[in-house]
Amino acid sequence: MLAAAGASAALGVFGFARTREIHAQQLTGNSLYDQLGGLAGISGVMNDFITNVAGDERINAYFADLPALRIARLKELLIQQVANASGGPVEYTGGDMKSVHAGMGITMQDFNALVEDLVAALDGNGVSPAAKRMLLGALAPMASDIVTA
């Protein structure tokens, strides 16, 4: 339970931004949001991501001491971020990534471990290579706001 709770907290570590490609797809009716399976598909990916992070000894200690309510909120926020950034009709209600991660001491190695866990979740849910590249492309620019050490 603690490991699963810790993994949920990892959700707040990511920050996504809509790219021009994602916006263009939204306008054509073939949004990344739809390619990811909408809210249900994104939620499934994020649930698997949480499980992956919980089992990832490289990073799960970051989240082990968070209270259950905080973990639940982090999960909700990551789902919102991915849904919004992928062109879905979902508003992200969390803070900006720089403020949220200030002082956490996240290294590029930690960030890369999270990305690996996300890629495994995307692969496990059958997300196409093109959709995966687009989503990861939306994530990459946020590393400078998240990596603080």
C-alpha positions as CSV (number, residue, x, y, z in Angstrom):
1,M,0.0,0.0,0.0
2,L,2.8,2.4,0.9
3,A,4.5,1.8,-2.4
4,A,1.3,2.3,-4.4
5,A,0.7,5.5,-2.4
6,G,4.2,6.7,-3.1
7,A,3.8,6.1,-6.7
8,S,0.7,8.1,-6.9
9,A,2.6,11.1,-5.6
10,A,4.9,10.9,-8.6
11,L,2.1,12.2,-10.7
12,G,2.8,15.8,-9.6
13,V,6.3,15.6,-10.8
14,F,5.3,15.9,-14.5
15,G,4.3,19.0,-16.2
16,F,2.8,18.9,-19.7
17,A,2.3,21.6,-22.3
18,R,0.2,21.5,-25.4
19,T,2.4,21.6,-28.5
20,R,1.4,23.1,-31.8
21,E,1.1,19.6,-33.2
22,I,-1.3,18.6,-30.4
23,H,-3.3,21.8,-31.0
24,A,-3.5,21.2,-34.7
25,Q,-4.8,17.6,-34.1
26,Q,-7.4,19.0,-31.8
27,L,-8.7,21.2,-34.6
28,T,-8.8,18.4,-37.1
29,G,-10.8,16.1,-34.8
30,N,-7.9,13.6,-34.4
31,S,-6.6,14.8,-31.0
32,L,-3.9,13.1,-29.0
33,Y,-6.6,12.9,-26.3
34,D,-8.7,10.7,-28.5
35,Q,-5.7,8.7,-29.5
36,L,-4.9,8.0,-25.9
37,G,-8.5,6.7,-25.4
38,G,-10.0,9.8,-23.8
39,L,-10.2,10.2,-20.0
40,A,-10.7,6.5,-19.5
41,G,-7.5,5.6,-21.5
42,I,-5.5,8.4,-19.8
43,S,-6.6,7.2,-16.4
44,G,-5.6,3.6,-17.2
45,V,-2.1,4.8,-18.3
46,M,-1.7,6.9,-15.2
47,N,-2.8,4.0,-12.9
48,D,-0.2,1.8,-14.5
49,F,2.3,4.6,-14.2
50,I,1.6,4.8,-10.5
51,T,2.2,1.1,-10.1
52,N,5.5,1.4,-12.0
53,V,6.7,4.3,-9.9
54,A,5.7,2.4,-6.7
55,G,8.0,-0.4,-7.7
56,D,10.9,1.8,-8.9
57,E,13.4,1.9,-6.1
58,R,15.3,4.7,-7.9
59,I,12.6,7.2,-7.1
60,N,9.8,5.8,-4.9
61,A,11.3,7.2,-1.7
62,Y,10.4,10.7,-2.9
63,F,6.7,9.9,-2.3
64,A,6.7,7.4,0.5
65,D,5.8,9.8,3.3
66,L,2.9,11.7,1.6
67,P,-0.5,11.4,3.2
68,A,-3.2,9.5,1.3
69,L,-5.2,12.7,0.5
70,R,-2.2,14.4,-1.1
71,I,-1.5,11.3,-3.1
72,A,-5.1,11.2,-4.4
73,R,-4.9,14.8,-5.4
74,L,-1.6,14.3,-7.2
75,K,-3.1,11.5,-9.2
76,E,-6.1,13.7,-10.1
77,L,-3.7,16.5,-11.2
78,L,-1.6,14.3,-13.4
79,I,-4.7,12.9,-15.2
80,Q,-5.9,16.5,-15.6
81,Q,-2.5,17.6,-17.0
82,V,-2.3,14.8,-19.6
83,A,-5.9,15.2,-20.6
84,N,-5.6,18.9,-21.0
85,A,-2.2,18.9,-22.8
86,S,-3.4,16.2,-25.2
87,G,-6.3,18.3,-26.4
88,G,-9.0,17.1,-24.1
89,P,-11.8,19.1,-22.6
90,V,-10.3,19.0,-19.1
91,E,-9.0,21.9,-17.1
92,Y,-5.7,21.5,-15.2
93,T,-6.2,23.0,-11.7
94,G,-2.7,22.6,-10.2
95,G,0.2,24.9,-9.8
96,D,3.0,25.6,-12.2
97,M,5.8,23.1,-12.3
98,K,8.6,25.4,-11.2
99,S,6.8,26.4,-8.0
100,V,5.5,22.9,-7.3
101,H,9.0,21.3,-7.5
102,A,11.1,24.1,-6.0
103,G,13.4,22.7,-3.3
104,M,12.6,19.1,-4.0
105,G,16.1,18.3,-5.3
106,I,15.0,16.4,-8.3
107,T,17.9,15.3,-10.5
108,M,17.8,14.6,-14.2
109,Q,18.4,11.0,-13.3
110,D,15.2,11.0,-11.2
111,F,13.3,12.7,-14.0
112,N,14.5,10.2,-16.5
113,A,13.4,7.3,-14.2
114,L,9.9,8.8,-14.1
115,V,9.9,9.1,-17.9
116,E,10.9,5.4,-18.2
117,D,8.1,4.5,-15.9
118,L,5.7,6.5,-18.0
119,V,6.9,5.0,-21.2
120,A,6.4,1.5,-19.7
121,A,2.8,2.5,-18.8
122,L,2.2,3.9,-22.3
123,D,3.6,0.7,-23.9
124,G,1.6,-1.5,-21.6
125,N,-1.6,0.2,-22.6
126,G,-0.9,-0.1,-26.3
127,V,-0.4,3.6,-27.0
128,S,0.9,4.0,-30.6
129,P,4.5,5.1,-31.1
130,A,3.3,8.4,-32.7
131,A,1.0,9.3,-29.8
132,K,3.7,8.3,-27.3
133,R,6.2,10.6,-29.1
134,M,3.8,13.5,-29.1
135,L,3.0,13.1,-25.4
136,L,6.7,12.8,-24.5
137,G,7.4,15.8,-26.6
138,A,4.9,17.8,-24.5
139,L,6.7,16.6,-21.4
140,A,10.3,17.2,-22.4
141,P,10.3,21.0,-22.2
142,M,9.2,20.9,-18.6
143,A,12.3,19.2,-17.4
144,S,14.0,22.6,-16.8
145,D,11.2,23.5,-14.3
146,I,11.1,20.1,-12.6
147,V,14.8,19.3,-12.3
148,T,16.2,21.3,-9.4
149,A,19.4,19.5,-8.5
